[in-house]
Amino acid sequence: MLKTLRGLSFGLACLLASAGMRQAAATVVVSIDGNVAHADISLADQAGHTYEADVTITFDSPLNLTADSLNLTAQLVDPNDPSLIVRLPHLLFIPLVSIDPAFPMMITVEPPPTPHLFSSAFDGPEDGTGILSFINTYEFELHTHALACTPDSPYRLFKAPLGGDFDDITSDVASGSVRMRGRGGAFSQFLP
């Protein structure tokens, strides 16, 4: 059974004053189906360009998986923002990667904090706390038609803690339009 949860749908959101963020109209619609969360993302910048992506997060054994507990948001970033560039992989202060201006989107998944680190049992899909938890890892997939993937594609999926350095977590990049996958055990920010 598919439950559509509009936990994060904004009319005019992401009016971001911090450096590196572009003003945008954002729509993020999250739906949950069993152990899979799916987000349809559409961001429009001030120049009228629209950037769209589909995000799919597949969990092994989630507890309290809802749109609100996932807390998935998206924003446009400035590919030339020095405060963002220094967070990308680099060698002796020389960036090794860059953000493609054709798809300058950062996705943040930041569930509300948990009061405990471990839980001992699962009694169904919810335990009454509303706090998302899961066993093992999750698979994060980002799909967009804004980028074209070739056999020697340079596109990667990067993940960082809030405000931290990005690391390459790519496990697969599929041909056609870009579909990037990676696995993780904690959330935060993702960049293609």
C-alpha positions as CSV (number, residue, x, y, z in Angstrom):
1,M,0.0,0.0,0.0
2,L,1.3,3.4,-1.0
3,K,1.0,6.2,1.5
4,T,1.6,9.7,0.1
5,L,2.9,12.1,2.7
6,R,3.3,15.7,1.9
7,G,5.6,16.3,4.8
8,L,7.8,18.7,2.9
9,S,6.0,20.6,0.1
10,F,6.7,24.3,-0.1
11,G,5.1,26.9,-2.3
12,L,7.9,29.5,-2.1
13,A,10.7,28.1,0.1
14,C,14.4,28.1,0.3
15,L,14.8,31.8,0.3
16,L,18.3,31.2,1.6
17,A,20.4,34.0,2.8
18,S,23.5,32.0,3.6
19,A,26.4,32.0,1.1
20,G,26.3,29.6,-1.8
21,M,22.5,29.2,-1.8
22,R,20.4,30.5,-4.6
23,Q,16.8,31.6,-4.2
24,A,14.4,29.0,-5.5
25,A,10.8,27.8,-5.5
26,A,11.0,24.3,-4.2
27,T,8.6,21.4,-4.2
28,V,9.5,18.2,-2.4
29,V,6.9,15.5,-2.2
30,V,7.8,12.4,-0.2
31,S,5.9,9.1,-0.4
32,I,6.5,5.9,1.6
33,D,5.9,2.3,0.4
34,G,7.0,-0.3,3.0
35,N,10.8,0.1,3.4
36,V,11.2,2.6,0.5
37,A,11.0,6.4,0.6
38,H,10.6,8.2,-2.7
39,A,10.9,11.9,-3.2
40,D,9.9,13.9,-6.3
41,I,11.9,17.2,-6.3
42,S,11.4,20.2,-8.4
43,L,13.4,23.4,-7.9
44,A,13.1,26.6,-10.0
45,D,15.6,29.4,-9.8
46,Q,15.0,33.1,-10.3
47,A,15.9,32.9,-14.0
48,G,13.1,30.4,-14.6
49,H,15.2,27.2,-14.9
50,T,13.7,24.2,-13.3
51,Y,15.8,21.3,-11.9
52,E,14.0,18.0,-11.2
53,A,15.2,14.8,-9.5
54,D,13.8,11.6,-8.1
55,V,15.3,10.3,-4.9
56,T,14.7,6.7,-3.8
57,I,16.0,5.6,-0.4
58,T,15.7,1.8,0.3
59,F,16.1,0.6,3.9
60,D,16.8,-2.9,5.2
61,S,14.6,-2.7,8.2
62,P,13.2,0.8,9.0
63,L,11.2,1.8,12.0
64,N,9.0,4.9,12.0
65,L,9.7,5.6,8.3
66,T,7.5,8.6,7.4
67,A,8.0,11.8,5.4
68,D,8.3,13.8,8.6
69,S,10.8,11.4,10.2
70,L,13.0,11.4,7.1
71,N,13.0,15.2,6.8
72,L,14.2,15.4,3.2
73,T,14.8,18.8,1.7
74,A,16.5,20.2,-1.4
75,Q,18.1,23.4,-2.4
76,L,20.0,25.0,-5.3
77,V,23.7,25.8,-4.7
78,D,26.2,28.0,-6.4
79,P,28.8,25.7,-8.1
80,N,31.4,28.5,-7.7
81,D,30.8,29.2,-4.0
82,P,34.2,28.9,-2.3
83,S,32.6,27.7,1.0
84,L,31.1,24.7,-0.9
85,I,34.1,24.1,-3.1
86,V,36.4,23.6,-0.1
87,R,34.0,20.8,1.1
88,L,34.5,18.8,-2.1
89,P,37.4,16.2,-2.4
90,H,40.7,18.0,-3.1
91,L,44.4,17.5,-3.1
92,L,46.6,20.1,-1.6
93,F,43.8,22.7,-1.8
94,I,43.2,21.9,-5.5
95,P,39.6,20.6,-6.1
96,L,39.5,17.2,-7.7
97,V,35.8,17.5,-8.6
98,S,33.3,20.2,-9.4
99,I,29.5,20.7,-9.3
100,D,27.9,20.6,-12.7
101,P,26.1,23.9,-13.3
102,A,23.4,22.0,-15.3
103,F,22.3,20.4,-12.0
104,P,23.4,22.5,-9.0
105,M,21.2,20.7,-6.4
106,M,22.0,19.6,-2.9
107,I,19.7,17.2,-1.1
108,T,19.6,17.1,2.7
109,V,18.2,14.2,4.7
110,E,18.4,15.0,8.4
111,P,16.0,13.0,10.6
112,P,15.2,14.6,13.9
113,P,17.7,13.6,16.7
114,T,17.2,10.3,18.4
115,P,17.2,10.1,22.2
116,H,19.1,6.7,22.2
117,L,21.6,5.0,20.0
118,F,20.3,1.5,20.0
119,S,17.0,-0.3,20.0
120,S,16.5,-3.9,20.8
121,A,13.4,-5.0,18.9
122,F,10.9,-4.1,16.2
123,D,7.2,-4.4,16.9
124,G,6.0,-3.3,13.5
125,P,6.6,-0.3,11.3
126,E,6.2,2.2,14.2
127,D,7.1,2.2,17.9
128,G,5.1,5.4,18.9
129,T,8.2,7.7,19.1
130,G,8.0,8.9,15.5
131,I,11.9,8.7,15.4
132,L,13.3,7.1,12.3
133,S,15.7,4.2,12.9
134,F,17.0,1.4,10.8
135,I,19.3,-1.6,10.8
136,N,22.4,-1.9,8.7
137,T,22.6,0.7,5.8
138,Y,20.3,2.3,3.2
139,E,20.7,2.6,-0.5
140,F,20.4,6.2,-1.8
141,E,19.5,6.7,-5.5
142,L,19.4,10.0,-7.3
143,H,17.9,10.2,-10.8
144,T,17.7,13.2,-13.0
145,H,17.2,13.8,-16.7
146,A,19.1,17.1,-16.5
147,L,22.4,15.2,-17.0
148,A,23.4,12.8,-19.7
149,C,25.4,9.7,-18.6
150,T,28.0,8.1,-20.9
151,P,30.0,4.9,-20.4
152,D,33.0,6.9,-19.0
153,S,30.7,9.2,-17.0
154,P,32.4,11.5,-14.5
155,Y,29.3,11.8,-12.4
156,R,29.5,10.6,-8.8
157,L,27.3,10.7,-5.7
158,F,28.9,12.6,-2.8
159,K,27.7,12.6,0.9
160,A,28.7,14.9,3.8
161,P,27.7,15.5,7.3
162,L,26.0,18.9,7.7
163,G,28.7,21.5,6.9
164,G,31.4,18.8,6.6
165,D,33.5,17.5,3.8
166,F,32.0,15.5,1.0
167,D,33.1,11.9,0.2
168,D,32.4,9.8,-2.9
169,I,29.9,7.1,-1.9
170,T,29.1,6.0,-5.5
171,S,28.4,2.4,-6.0
172,D,26.8,2.7,-9.5
173,V,26.1,5.2,-12.2
174,A,23.6,4.0,-14.8
175,S,23.6,4.9,-18.5
176,G,21.1,7.2,-20.2
177,S,19.9,10.0,-17.9
178,V,22.0,10.0,-14.8
179,R,21.0,7.6,-12.0
180,M,23.6,7.5,-9.2
181,R,23.5,5.1,-6.3
182,G,25.4,4.8,-3.0
183,R,25.0,3.2,0.4
184,G,25.4,4.7,3.8
185,G,24.7,4.3,7.5
186,A,24.0,7.9,8.4
187,F,22.4,10.8,6.6
188,S,23.1,14.4,5.9
189,Q,23.9,16.2,2.6
190,F,24.1,14.7,-0.9
191,L,25.6,16.2,-4.1
192,P,25.7,14.7,-7.6
